[in-house]
C-alpha cells in the first residue's frame, strides 16, 4: 500500500470538508432568520429532557461546575459550617453537594 493513498488532503483530515462557499451559506441563513423576525432566544432546550431550561438554573450549574476541585466553606440550614474540597453536586431538587477532606468548623443550633 502506498503512503500517498492513505494520507487524506488537509481539508478532510479533521473530518470537515472544504470551506469554500460555507461562509456565504451561513450569511444567507442569518439574513433569512433576521428577516423572518424569529429567534431562538428563550427556547434553550434543557439536557434533562428537551424542556425549556431556566436561565438561572443553568447559570447555577455552570457556577458549581467551575467550583469543582476548589476549597469551599459550606453553611448549612441549621447553622453548621463545613469546609472541604468541592467534589460533586446534585442540582436537581434539594441542591446537595459532596465535599472531600471535609472538616466540621462550627456546630449550628437552631
C-alpha positions, 0 to 999 in steps of 0.5 A, a space after each residue: 500500500 502506498 503512503 500517498 493513498 492513505 494520507 487524506 488532503 488537509 481539508 478532510 483530515 479533521 473530518 470537515 470538508 472544504 470551506 469554500 462557499 460555507 461562509 456565504 451559506 451561513 450569511 444567507 441563513 442569518 439574513 433569512 432568520 433576521 428577516 423572518 423576525 424569529 429567534 431562538 432566544 428563550 427556547 434553550 432546550 434543557 439536557 434533562 429532557 428537551 424542556 425549556 431550561 431556566 436561565 438561572 438554573 443553568 447559570 447555577 450549574 455552570 457556577 458549581 461546575 467551575 467550583 469543582 476541585 476548589 476549597 469551599 466553606 459550606 453553611 448549612 440550614 441549621 447553622 453548621 459550617 463545613 469546609 472541604 474540597 468541592 467534589 460533586 453536586 446534585 442540582 436537581 431538587 434539594 441542591 446537595 453537594 459532596 465535599 472531600 477532606 471535609 472538616 466540621 468548623 462550627 456546630 449550628 443550633 437552631 
